[in-house]
Amino acid sequence: MPEILEIKNSKSNSAIPILNGIHLHSIYDPRKEAEIFVENNIKQIKNNNKFLILGLGYAYHIDALLQELEANDYFIYVIEPSKILIDSFQKERPFNDHRIRIKHLGNISNVYQDTNFIDFLSEKPSILVHTTSFNMHQNSYKSFLNYKASTFITDYKNNISAEIREKFEGKPSNWNLGHYLENINSLTKIENESDFFLLGLSALILDGERL
């Protein structure tokens, strides 16, 4: 079923996205609501400078988060399942900050093949949940959080160098990531930094746990 997005003004005259009939922010004052979001997550905010935010809305909660951060060395990934919402946000009030990235939660396995995102996860970001967004897309977010990465090297062939791929030509098809890591570690030198993607990935799939 296609998504339906409307934009209306709140009582405080802020733009409010309404996705499939659901208001994603307060119809009275989304900025005040965003301040409460920060208050409710203040411990996680004070203890980290990396944040994984589940739910974009029109980002009033992210605006409030940025006002709370004391340093400029933060980095934020926002995970959002609704493409129509992302497109509307990018048109109407986009982030002008390279430290904030929006990822569309479409094909989950593709999300986890982004090497920059894997590196970000390895730094153990604080997870902040925009409740209305999460409730709208519970299945997508739960699948994302519980995703079990493949352990087979063939699923990551686009993320490693030709040198490494050539080394493993003709190896058994049932080899998992551990077999390849042993062989990578046997190399005298890894010159292509993308090959360290495998090492980071291996740390993220222990026992099938992600975050």
N, C-alpha and C positions, 0 to 999 in steps of 0.2 A: 504494500500500500504506500503510495507517495506521501511524503511528509508535507504538512501545510504550516507555513510560517507567516505570522502576522506581527507587525510592530505597532505598539500603542504607547502612549505617554502615561507615565505614572502620575499620581497626584502632585508629586514634586517636580514634574515635567522632565523626567528622565525616560529615555527610550527603553521599552520593555519588550523583549521577544516573547511571543506566545507560540509555542510549538505544539501542533496537534491539540490545540485547545488548552494547553497547560502554560500558565504564567511562570517563566523561569526566574523571575525576581519579584520582590514585593511590589504590589500595585500602588502602594503609598509612598515609600521612600527606599529604593534599592540601595542607596549609599549608606543609609543607617543600618539596613539589614547586613550590608557588607562589613560594617564595623563590628557587628555582633559575631559574624563569621570569624573575624580575626581574633576577637576576645576568646571565642570557644577553642581556638587552635593555637593560643599564644605560646604554650610550652613547646610545641613542635616548631613554631616559627623562630623562637629565640634560640633553639638548639641546633639550627641548621641554616645553610644558605643555598641549598638545593631543594627544589620542590617539584613533586609530581602532583598535578592538580587534575582531579577527575571531574570534568564538567566545565564548559566554557561560558554558557549563557551569553550575556553581553559584558562579562568580565568585570563587573563592579567589585566582586570579591577579590579579584586579582589587583585591581587598583588600590583597594584598601590594604592588601598585603604589602604592596610596594611602599606604601606610606609608612608601614611599620618597620621595614628593614632598615637597619642602621648603616650597613655597608653596601658598596656597589658591586661586590663580587658574587652576586647571586646568579642562579641559572634556574629557569623554570620550563618545564614541559607541561602543556595542557592537553589532555586527552579528551577528544570529543567525537562521539559516534555520528552526529548529525552534520552531513556535508552542507545542507542548505543553510544551517545556522552558521557554520564557519564562513561560508561565502558572504552571508549578510553582514557578519561582524567585520570581516576584512574590508568590506566596502564602506561601512558606516563609521566604525571607530577602531581601526586596526592598531595593533601594538607597533610603536616606532622604537623598538628596543630589540636588538639582536640577541639579547639574553633570554628572551621569551619565545618559545616555539610552540606552535599548535600542531598536533598530530591527529589526523583523521583516523578514527578507530573503525576502519572498514575491514580489510583482511588482516586478522590479528597476526598471522605468521609473517606477513610483510612488515608489520610494525617492528617485530622482533628481529628482522634482518637488517635494520638500520644500525650501522656500526656506531654512529654518534649516540644514538639512543641507548645502545648496550653499554657504552662507556659511561653514560650518565647514570644508568641504573647501578653500575658497579660502585658508584660513589654514595650509595644508600640515601637517596633523597627522602625527605619527609613527604608522606602522602596526605594531601588535603582533599576533602570530598565536598563538592558542591551538591548538597543533599537533593535538591529538586532534580538536577540533571541525572544524578545517580539513580534515583527512583524511577525516572522515565526509561532508563536504559540499563536496568539491573542485569539482564542476561549478558549484554555486551561487556559491561565492566567486570562482572564476575568471571567471564571467560578470559578476559584480558589478565586479570589478577592471578588466575589459576592456570594460566597457559603453561604447558609443558613443552619445552623446546625439543626439537629433534636432536638426536645424538649422532645422526648420520652425516658424514662430510659432504655427500652429494647435495644436501639441502643448502649448503653454504658455499658452493663452488664459485658464485659470483662475488664473494667477499674475500677471496684469497688470491694471491698472486699466481701467475702462470708457473713460476718456479716451484711452488708448493704443489700445485695441481699435477705437474709433470712427475714429481717424485712419487705420487701415489697412483699413477696410471697402472691398471692391471691388478690392483689390490682387491682382496675379497669384497664383494658387494655388501656383506653383512658387518663389515668393520664399523665400529662406532667411534665417537669422538675421541675416546681414550686411546684407541690404537693410533690414531693420527697424531695426537699430542705427543705420544712417545716418540714417534718418528720426527716430528718437528723439533723436539728437544734434542734429537741426535744430530741436527744440523750444526755445523760449526758456526754459522752466522745466518741470521735472518735479516735481510736487507730491506724487505718490504714491510713497512709498519702495519699494513692491513692484516698481515698474518697474525699479529698479536690479538686480533679479533677473536680467534679461536680460543686463546688462553683466557680472555675475559669471559667469553661465552661459557666455557666449561665451569667457571665459578658460579654461574647463574643457574645451572641446571642440576645441581646436586640434589638428589632425592626428588627431583621434579619440582622443587620449590623455587619461586621466583622472587618474591618481595617480602 
